[in-house]
Amino acid sequence: MITKASSRVIASLALVAALSTSACAVTSPVQTDEPYQPADGVNLNLGEGLAVRGLLVVGGEKKDEAGRLSGQLLNTSSDDVSVTFGTGSTDQTTATVPAYSSLNLADEELTLESVPAVAGDLVPLSISASSTGDNILQVPVLPATGYYEDLTP
């Protein structure tokens, strides 16, 4: 038989259990509030309406082999923009993004002759445009497998 006192104890325990389990998320950050890049490559906003999305290099298994660029360039300005990518002063390649448009780098077959990193590493890549100056970005080097199978240099 449940008495009035035992029903109060049971109700109190239920309330304590409910309150203690409902406070779990109070000190835990909401993951959707944390910025992250949901892609293999890296992003960069260069200003003046130019943005780089998902930039990476598809490279080889040896250092200083050729590598092919993959990613997207977005131009929201009213002028065409030429963007130069390079791993050094002599190894550079250029792409032009039309005004109010985007450019898929994989379709452009942009190749760097000598990538100083192997697949799985990061390579410092210089990115420059006339309105943005030089920017150095650590870009992942990925092997030519899976999605990138057709992007061999």
C-alpha atoms as an extended CHARMM CRD file, in Angstrom:
* protein
*
       153  EXT
         1         1  MET       CA              0.0000000000        0.0000000000        0.0000000000  PROA      1               0.0000000000
         2         2  ILE       CA              1.3290000000        3.4420000000       -0.9140000000  PROA      2               0.0000000000
         3         3  THR       CA              0.9980000000        5.9940000000        1.8050000000  PROA      3               0.0000000000
         4         4  LYS       CA              0.7920000000        9.7300000000        1.4040000000  PROA      4               0.0000000000
         5         5  ALA       CA              4.3980000000       10.1270000000        2.6410000000  PROA      5               0.0000000000
         6         6  SER       CA              5.7970000000        7.4980000000        0.2830000000  PROA      6               0.0000000000
         7         7  SER       CA              3.9710000000        9.0790000000       -2.6910000000  PROA      7               0.0000000000
         8         8  ARG       CA              5.6080000000       12.4240000000       -1.8140000000  PROA      8               0.0000000000
         9         9  VAL       CA              9.0370000000       10.7640000000       -1.7100000000  PROA      9               0.0000000000
        10        10  ILE       CA              8.4110000000        9.0980000000       -5.0780000000  PROA      10              0.0000000000
        11        11  ALA       CA              7.2080000000       12.3940000000       -6.5850000000  PROA      11              0.0000000000
        12        12  SER       CA             10.2320000000       14.2230000000       -5.1770000000  PROA      12              0.0000000000
        13        13  LEU       CA             12.6390000000       11.6300000000       -6.5970000000  PROA      13              0.0000000000
        14        14  ALA       CA             10.9330000000       11.8180000000       -9.9920000000  PROA      14              0.0000000000
        15        15  LEU       CA             11.2370000000       15.6170000000       -9.9690000000  PROA      15              0.0000000000
        16        16  VAL       CA             14.9370000000       15.4630000000       -9.0270000000  PROA      16              0.0000000000
        17        17  ALA       CA             15.5840000000       12.8800000000      -11.7800000000  PROA      17              0.0000000000
        18        18  ALA       CA             13.7680000000       14.9980000000      -14.3790000000  PROA      18              0.0000000000
        19        19  LEU       CA             15.6060000000       18.1830000000      -13.4050000000  PROA      19              0.0000000000
        20        20  SER       CA             19.0220000000       16.5420000000      -13.2940000000  PROA      20              0.0000000000
        21        21  THR       CA             18.6990000000       14.9450000000      -16.7340000000  PROA      21              0.0000000000
        22        22  SER       CA             17.1540000000       17.9830000000      -18.4100000000  PROA      22              0.0000000000
        23        23  ALA       CA             20.1140000000       20.1970000000      -17.5010000000  PROA      23              0.0000000000
        24        24  CYS       CA             22.6020000000       18.1660000000      -19.5550000000  PROA      24              0.0000000000
        25        25  ALA       CA             22.5930000000       20.6020000000      -22.4810000000  PROA      25              0.0000000000
        26        26  VAL       CA             22.8920000000       23.7320000000      -20.3610000000  PROA      26              0.0000000000
        27        27  THR       CA             26.6990000000       23.6550000000      -20.2800000000  PROA      27              0.0000000000
        28        28  SER       CA             27.1770000000       21.8300000000      -23.5780000000  PROA      28              0.0000000000
        29        29  PRO       CA             27.5960000000       24.0150000000      -26.6990000000  PROA      29              0.0000000000
        30        30  VAL       CA             25.1560000000       23.5730000000      -29.5460000000  PROA      30              0.0000000000
        31        31  GLN       CA             27.1870000000       22.0310000000      -32.3670000000  PROA      31              0.0000000000
        32        32  THR       CA             25.2670000000       23.8350000000      -35.1080000000  PROA      32              0.0000000000
        33        33  ASP       CA             26.4890000000       27.1390000000      -33.6420000000  PROA      33              0.0000000000
        34        34  GLU       CA             30.1150000000       26.1420000000      -34.2730000000  PROA      34              0.0000000000
        35        35  PRO       CA             31.5100000000       27.1860000000      -37.6950000000  PROA      35              0.0000000000
        36        36  TYR       CA             33.1280000000       24.4300000000      -39.7280000000  PROA      36              0.0000000000
        37        37  GLN       CA             33.8850000000       23.5740000000      -43.3410000000  PROA      37              0.0000000000
        38        38  PRO       CA             31.7830000000       20.6210000000      -44.4500000000  PROA      38              0.0000000000
        39        39  ALA       CA             34.1170000000       19.6930000000      -47.3110000000  PROA      39              0.0000000000
        40        40  ASP       CA             37.5320000000       18.2060000000      -47.9860000000  PROA      40              0.0000000000
        41        41  GLY       CA             38.9840000000       21.5510000000      -49.0400000000  PROA      41              0.0000000000
        42        42  VAL       CA             39.3150000000       24.9340000000      -47.3470000000  PROA      42              0.0000000000
        43        43  ASN       CA             37.4320000000       28.2020000000      -47.7730000000  PROA      43              0.0000000000
        44        44  LEU       CA             38.7180000000       31.7550000000      -48.0290000000  PROA      44              0.0000000000
        45        45  ASN       CA             36.9210000000       35.0740000000      -48.4710000000  PROA      45              0.0000000000
        46        46  LEU       CA             39.2260000000       37.3860000000      -50.3910000000  PROA      46              0.0000000000
        47        47  GLY       CA             37.0540000000       40.4890000000      -50.2680000000  PROA      47              0.0000000000
        48        48  GLU       CA             35.8830000000       42.6240000000      -53.1860000000  PROA      48              0.0000000000
        49        49  GLY       CA             33.3000000000       39.9460000000      -54.0090000000  PROA      49              0.0000000000
        50        50  LEU       CA             35.7690000000       37.0900000000      -54.4710000000  PROA      50              0.0000000000
        51        51  ALA       CA             35.5410000000       33.8470000000      -52.4880000000  PROA      51              0.0000000000
        52        52  VAL       CA             37.2770000000       30.4610000000      -52.6560000000  PROA      52              0.0000000000
        53        53  ARG       CA             35.3250000000       27.3670000000      -51.6210000000  PROA      53              0.0000000000
        54        54  GLY       CA             36.5320000000       23.8060000000      -51.0690000000  PROA      54              0.0000000000
        55        55  LEU       CA             40.0650000000       24.4270000000      -52.3730000000  PROA      55              0.0000000000
        56        56  LEU       CA             42.3970000000       21.4280000000      -52.3800000000  PROA      56              0.0000000000
        57        57  VAL       CA             45.2070000000       19.9060000000      -54.4030000000  PROA      57              0.0000000000
        58        58  VAL       CA             44.9510000000       16.4160000000      -55.8650000000  PROA      58              0.0000000000
        59        59  GLY       CA             48.5390000000       15.2080000000      -55.6630000000  PROA      59              0.0000000000
        60        60  GLY       CA             50.8070000000       12.2580000000      -55.9120000000  PROA      60              0.0000000000
        61        61  GLU       CA             52.5660000000        9.9240000000      -53.5360000000  PROA      61              0.0000000000
        62        62  LYS       CA             55.9220000000       11.6940000000      -53.8750000000  PROA      62              0.0000000000
        63        63  LYS       CA             57.0110000000       15.1820000000      -52.9510000000  PROA      63              0.0000000000
        64        64  ASP       CA             57.5090000000       17.7210000000      -55.7580000000  PROA      64              0.0000000000
        65        65  GLU       CA             55.2220000000       15.9020000000      -58.1970000000  PROA      65              0.0000000000
        66        66  ALA       CA             52.5020000000       17.6800000000      -60.1640000000  PROA      66              0.0000000000
        67        67  GLY       CA             49.1640000000       18.4370000000      -58.5170000000  PROA      67              0.0000000000
        68        68  ARG       CA             45.7930000000       19.5340000000      -59.8110000000  PROA      68              0.0000000000
        69        69  LEU       CA             43.5920000000       22.1680000000      -58.1710000000  PROA      69              0.0000000000
        70        70  SER       CA             39.9980000000       21.4590000000      -57.2380000000  PROA      70              0.0000000000
        71        71  GLY       CA             37.4800000000       23.8420000000      -55.7080000000  PROA      71              0.0000000000
        72        72  GLN       CA             35.1540000000       26.6860000000      -56.6010000000  PROA      72              0.0000000000
        73        73  LEU       CA             35.7780000000       30.3950000000      -57.1790000000  PROA      73              0.0000000000
        74        74  LEU       CA             32.8580000000       32.7910000000      -56.6550000000  PROA      74              0.0000000000
        75        75  ASN       CA             32.8610000000       36.2990000000      -58.0850000000  PROA      75              0.0000000000
        76        76  THR       CA             30.0250000000       38.6020000000      -57.0030000000  PROA      76              0.0000000000
        77        77  SER       CA             31.6650000000       41.7460000000      -58.3810000000  PROA      77              0.0000000000
        78        78  SER       CA             30.8660000000       43.5010000000      -61.6630000000  PROA      78              0.0000000000
        79        79  ASP       CA             34.3360000000       42.8230000000      -63.1310000000  PROA      79              0.0000000000
        80        80  ASP       CA             36.1050000000       39.6960000000      -64.3190000000  PROA      80              0.0000000000
        81        81  VAL       CA             38.7920000000       38.6360000000      -61.8210000000  PROA      81              0.0000000000
        82        82  SER       CA             42.0390000000       36.7920000000      -62.5680000000  PROA      82              0.0000000000
        83        83  VAL       CA             43.2180000000       34.6160000000      -59.6880000000  PROA      83              0.0000000000
        84        84  THR       CA             46.7450000000       33.2150000000      -59.5240000000  PROA      84              0.0000000000
        85        85  PHE       CA             47.6310000000       30.1030000000      -57.5260000000  PROA      85              0.0000000000
        86        86  GLY       CA             51.1720000000       29.0390000000      -56.7690000000  PROA      86              0.0000000000
        87        87  THR       CA             53.4690000000       26.9740000000      -54.5830000000  PROA      87              0.0000000000
        88        88  GLY       CA             56.4840000000       29.1520000000      -55.3190000000  PROA      88              0.0000000000
        89        89  SER       CA             57.5910000000       32.0820000000      -57.4320000000  PROA      89              0.0000000000
        90        90  THR       CA             57.9860000000       29.9860000000      -60.5900000000  PROA      90              0.0000000000
        91        91  ASP       CA             55.2040000000       27.3970000000      -60.2010000000  PROA      91              0.0000000000
        92        92  GLN       CA             51.9860000000       29.3330000000      -60.8150000000  PROA      92              0.0000000000
        93        93  THR       CA             48.7160000000       28.8970000000      -62.6700000000  PROA      93              0.0000000000
        94        94  THR       CA             45.9140000000       31.4000000000      -63.3220000000  PROA      94              0.0000000000
        95        95  ALA       CA             42.1390000000       31.2250000000      -63.7150000000  PROA      95              0.0000000000
        96        96  THR       CA             39.7290000000       33.9960000000      -64.6800000000  PROA      96              0.0000000000
        97        97  VAL       CA             36.3110000000       34.1880000000      -63.0220000000  PROA      97              0.0000000000
        98        98  PRO       CA             33.6730000000       36.0880000000      -65.0210000000  PROA      98              0.0000000000
        99        99  ALA       CA             31.6740000000       38.8320000000      -63.3090000000  PROA      99              0.0000000000
       100       100  TYR       CA             28.6910000000       37.6450000000      -61.2450000000  PROA      100             0.0000000000
       101       101  SER       CA             29.6870000000       34.0340000000      -61.8050000000  PROA      101             0.0000000000
       102       102  SER       CA             31.4740000000       31.0190000000      -60.4020000000  PROA      102             0.0000000000
       103       103  LEU       CA             34.2140000000       28.8000000000      -61.7560000000  PROA      103             0.0000000000
       104       104  ASN       CA             34.7960000000       25.1190000000      -61.0330000000  PROA      104             0.0000000000
       105       105  LEU       CA             38.5790000000       24.7080000000      -60.8660000000  PROA      105             0.0000000000
       106       106  ALA       CA             38.4000000000       20.9810000000      -61.6130000000  PROA      106             0.0000000000
       107       107  ASP       CA             36.8440000000       21.7830000000      -65.0130000000  PROA      107             0.0000000000
       108       108  GLU       CA             39.6730000000       24.2130000000      -65.7850000000  PROA      108             0.0000000000
       109       109  GLU       CA             42.3720000000       21.5390000000      -65.3960000000  PROA      109             0.0000000000
       110       110  LEU       CA             44.6780000000       23.8790000000      -63.4410000000  PROA      110             0.0000000000
       111       111  THR       CA             47.9220000000       22.0660000000      -62.6750000000  PROA      111             0.0000000000
       112       112  LEU       CA             50.8400000000       22.9790000000      -60.4420000000  PROA      112             0.0000000000
       113       113  GLU       CA             54.0630000000       21.4230000000      -61.7200000000  PROA      113             0.0000000000
       114       114  SER       CA             55.6960000000       20.8560000000      -58.3240000000  PROA      114             0.0000000000
       115       115  VAL       CA             53.7170000000       20.3920000000      -55.1050000000  PROA      115             0.0000000000
       116       116  PRO       CA             56.0730000000       20.3030000000      -52.0800000000  PROA      116             0.0000000000
       117       117  ALA       CA             53.8590000000       17.8240000000      -50.1930000000  PROA      117             0.0000000000
       118       118  VAL       CA             52.4060000000       14.3430000000      -50.5300000000  PROA      118             0.0000000000
       119       119  ALA       CA             48.8100000000       13.1970000000      -50.2970000000  PROA      119             0.0000000000
       120       120  GLY       CA             47.6850000000       13.5780000000      -46.6880000000  PROA      120             0.0000000000
       121       121  ASP       CA             49.7730000000       16.7040000000      -46.0280000000  PROA      121             0.0000000000
       122       122  LEU       CA             48.9910000000       20.4060000000      -46.1290000000  PROA      122             0.0000000000
       123       123  VAL       CA             50.7290000000       22.6350000000      -48.6490000000  PROA      123             0.0000000000
       124       124  PRO       CA             51.0900000000       26.4280000000      -48.3780000000  PROA      124             0.0000000000
       125       125  LEU       CA             49.3680000000       27.7850000000      -51.4710000000  PROA      125             0.0000000000
       126       126  SER       CA             49.6290000000       31.3920000000      -52.5700000000  PROA      126             0.0000000000
       127       127  ILE       CA             46.3700000000       32.8660000000      -53.8740000000  PROA      127             0.0000000000
       128       128  SER       CA             46.3510000000       36.3370000000      -55.3710000000  PROA      128             0.0000000000
       129       129  ALA       CA             44.1280000000       38.6410000000      -57.3920000000  PROA      129             0.0000000000
       130       130  SER       CA             44.6440000000       42.2420000000      -58.4040000000  PROA      130             0.0000000000
       131       131  SER       CA             42.2430000000       43.5520000000      -55.7560000000  PROA      131             0.0000000000
       132       132  THR       CA             43.2710000000       41.2180000000      -52.9160000000  PROA      132             0.0000000000
       133       133  GLY       CA             47.0670000000       40.9230000000      -53.0050000000  PROA      133             0.0000000000
       134       134  ASP       CA             48.8690000000       37.7540000000      -51.9240000000  PROA      134             0.0000000000
       135       135  ASN       CA             47.2330000000       35.3510000000      -49.4860000000  PROA      135             0.0000000000
       136       136  ILE       CA             48.8470000000       32.1730000000      -48.1690000000  PROA      136             0.0000000000
       137       137  LEU       CA             46.4800000000       29.3430000000      -47.3310000000  PROA      137             0.0000000000
       138       138  GLN       CA             47.2590000000       25.8710000000      -45.9570000000  PROA      138             0.0000000000
       139       139  VAL       CA             45.5310000000       23.5740000000      -48.4440000000  PROA      139             0.0000000000
       140       140  PRO       CA             45.1020000000       19.7910000000      -48.0860000000  PROA      140             0.0000000000
       141       141  VAL       CA             46.6970000000       17.4780000000      -50.6320000000  PROA      141             0.0000000000
       142       142  LEU       CA             44.4830000000       14.4880000000      -51.3880000000  PROA      142             0.0000000000
       143       143  PRO       CA             45.1680000000       11.3450000000      -53.4220000000  PROA      143             0.0000000000
       144       144  ALA       CA             43.4980000000       10.8050000000      -56.8060000000  PROA      144             0.0000000000
       145       145  THR       CA             40.9770000000        8.2920000000      -55.4580000000  PROA      145             0.0000000000
       146       146  GLY       CA             37.2280000000        8.3140000000      -54.8450000000  PROA      146             0.0000000000
       147       147  TYR       CA             35.6930000000       11.6300000000      -55.8530000000  PROA      147             0.0000000000
       148       148  TYR       CA             39.0330000000       12.8510000000      -57.1490000000  PROA      148             0.0000000000
       149       149  GLU       CA             39.8350000000        9.8090000000      -59.2750000000  PROA      149             0.0000000000
       150       150  ASP       CA             39.4140000000       11.7540000000      -62.5300000000  PROA      150             0.0000000000
       151       151  LEU       CA             41.5610000000       14.6730000000      -61.3650000000  PROA      151             0.0000000000
       152       152  THR       CA             45.0080000000       13.1770000000      -61.8530000000  PROA      152             0.0000000000
       153       153  PRO       CA             47.5830000000       15.8060000000      -62.7590000000  PROA      153             0.0000000000
